[in-house]
Amino acid sequence: MRKRIFLLPLIAIGFGLKAQSIGNSPYAAFGIGEVKYDNSVETSAMGGINTAYIWDFNNSFNFKNPAANTNLELTSLRVQANNENQFFKTDYNNLDVTKHSTYLSNISIALPLSKKLKFGFGYQPYSSKRYDILTKIELSDGSFKGNHFQGQGTLNTIQAALGYNITPNFALGIRSNFYFGKLSDVEELAYSNATLINGFETSTKIKSFNFTLGSTYQKKFKNDRKLTLGATYSFGTTGNLETTFVNSTYYYAGDQKDNYTELQKKTSEDKNLIPVEASFGVGYGHDGKWFLSSQLDYKKGTTTDFLGNPFVYNNSYRVAVGGWYLPNYNDFRNYLNRVVYRYGAFYEKGSLEINGKNINQYGVTLGATLPFQKSNVVNMSGIDLGIELGKKGTLQNNLIQQNFVNFKIGINFSDKWFRKNEYY
């Protein structure tokens, strides 16, 4: 791989970080951008545990493991948003930078098709990138070399999931995932003693499917305790993932490129953009009172085309622990006793390795589900709140350490739709 590629978020970002918009993370500049974790506000507030998470009540659909929806009895309509606050620091030029972003993170609807069959349909962003970095280096002959890096785009996903209760204890599920979007990266190389600019552009159009299989087993004991096991596996990528790389020369006349000459162009199709993933979780709790779960996620490495060269994502894993506590949902005299309190922590060995360093992250989470005043155990609706505090990256080797404080909010409207009218 050419050395220029590694300049992007490492030393190069030190020159332009203060003045440029670089997206949610400088590490989003590589590959398909920053991958958003696949969960809802309620599971995010528990460290991301969802593989062995079957909500005790009747109003929540688990998209991560479509088999974990045994108790869904109401139609659930969810709208969720994230507010991300990133604090970047690097020893290169001792820069400290803050970046904020807010975006719609999830829209979904779920309903029981029958007592045993549950269905959910939803949208959420899968990954994103947005950066604009300018560097300037003085050469030994007194001239200057400038590098301009730009990238933008969002990869979205639409999900449809089915869960089926084979027995009261055992369920299976399947989720189809349709990915669509366009990502682009451009590097422009210019010298002060040269007229033309050398541009390297990678453009990727994605329209692709893959599938997630899920299973759960829940054993209930006489003292209202229960043990839950869950597993998921995402496999198969089919569809059109077309990447075009163009090497060209030109100069700017205003905002327009002039004297454009295409030196090289190549197009490739790749089916490895979305990695194979597997997850296993185990949980234990008291029915309607509390729940605690641990989870291990594994993601297989992939290779993508980035600025005309292969870019490798390593195998990665994520370990999480979390749970919830509910004092007494039927206590209508004390509202705080009806609030669901959530907590969790996680550690992720990242798929990026730069300058011999893995870009890992870890964090702690807290949250709560605030029921609407008239909500009850038969017809539950409420507001989900979550906060995530953590750290990503490192200061070593002129890399960037990223501290983050992310706020998440979601509204869940639940009711028994398609109810049959009764006459007396």
Secondary structure, 3 states (H helix, E strand, C coil): CCHHHHHCCCCCHHHHCCCCCCCCCHHHHCCCCEECCCCCHHHHCCCCCCCCCCCCCCCCCCCCCCCCCCCCCCEEEEEEEEEEEEEEEECHHHEEEEEEEEEEEEEEEEEECCCCEEEEEEEEEEEEEEEEEEEEEECCCCCEEEEEEEEEEEEEEEEEEEEEECCCCEEEEEEEEEEEEEEEEEEEEEECCCCCEEEEEEEEEEEEEEEEEEEEEEEECCCCEEEEEEEEEEEEEEEEEEEEEEEEEEEEECCEEEEEEEEEEEEEECCCCCCCEEEEEEEEEECCCEEEEEEEEEECCEEEEECCEEEEECCEEEEEEEEEECCCCCCCCCHHHHCEEEEEEEEEECCCEECCEECCEEEEEEEEEEECCCCCCCCCCEEEEEEEEEEEECCHHHCCEEEEEEEEEEEEEEECCCCCCCCC
